[in-house]
């Protein structure tokens, strides 16, 4: 999606009650593309430094940074689901590796 379209969509959503749903959906979408360190299969952190995941990390990382900027710039009187906030925290943790 073009950055201008993204920014207009975000601005519109921030001014309406749509923002929590939009933010939650974007977090879920980015999380699906992120090569998570912890998986249900192994639960091991050992995958954190595998170079095979770097390409996917590089593609998703700018979106995580953008989500972080959005999170910091919004007045949080709007409620975002606890599940989305938990997933966002997980993305921030893993992106910090």
C-alpha positions in Angstrom: 0.0 0.0 0.0 1.3 3.5 -0.9 2.5 5.5 2.1 0.2 8.4 1.4 -2.8 6.0 1.4 -1.6 4.5 4.7 -1.2 7.9 6.3 -4.7 9.1 5.2 -6.2 5.8 6.4 -4.5 6.1 9.8 -5.4 9.7 10.2 -9.0 9.0 9.4 -9.0 6.0 11.8 -7.5 8.0 14.6 -10.3 10.5 14.3 -13.0 7.9 14.5 -13.6 4.8 16.6 -12.1 2.6 13.9 -8.5 3.0 15.1 -8.4 0.2 17.7 -9.7 -2.3 15.1 -7.3 -1.1 12.4 -4.4 -1.2 14.8 -5.2 -4.6 16.0 -5.6 -6.0 12.4 -2.3 -4.5 11.4 -0.5 -6.0 14.4 -2.0 -9.4 13.5 -1.0 -9.1 9.9 2.6 -8.1 10.7 2.8 -10.8 13.3 1.8 -13.5 10.7 4.7 -12.4 8.5 7.3 -12.1 11.3 9.6 -15.2 11.7 8.9 -15.7 15.4 11.7 -16.9 17.7 9.4 -18.9 19.9 7.2 -21.5 18.2 4.7 -23.8 19.6 6.8 -26.7 18.4 10.1 -26.1 20.2 9.7 -23.1 22.5 13.4 -22.5 22.0 15.2 -19.1 21.6 17.9 -20.7 19.5 16.3 -19.5 16.2 16.9 -15.9 17.1 20.3 -15.7 15.5 19.7 -17.9 12.4 20.6 -16.0 9.3 17.8 -17.8 7.4 15.2 -15.6 9.1 17.0 -12.3 8.3 15.3 -11.7 5.0 11.8 -12.0 6.5 12.9 -9.8 9.5 14.2 -7.1 7.2 10.9 -7.0 5.3 8.7 -6.8 8.4 10.9 -4.6 10.6 9.9 -1.2 9.1 6.3 -2.1 9.7 7.0 -2.9 13.4 8.8 0.5 13.7 5.9 2.2 12.2 3.5 0.5 14.6 5.7 1.6 17.4 5.5 5.3 16.2 1.7 5.0 15.9 1.5 3.5 19.4 3.5 6.4 20.8 1.5 9.1 18.9 -2.0 8.1 19.8 -4.0 9.2 22.8 -4.9 5.9 24.4 -8.4 6.6 25.5 -9.3 4.2 22.6 -9.2 0.6 23.7 -7.1 -1.9 21.8 -7.7 -5.5 22.6 -5.4 -7.1 25.2 -4.5 -9.8 22.6 -3.3 -7.2 20.1 -1.3 -5.4 22.7 0.3 -8.7 23.8 1.1 -9.5 20.2 2.6 -6.1 19.7 4.8 -6.5 22.8 5.9 -9.8 21.4 6.8 -8.2 18.1 8.8 -5.5 19.8 10.6 -8.0 22.0 11.6 -10.2 19.0 12.5 -7.3 16.7 14.9 -6.1 19.4 17.0 -9.3 19.0 
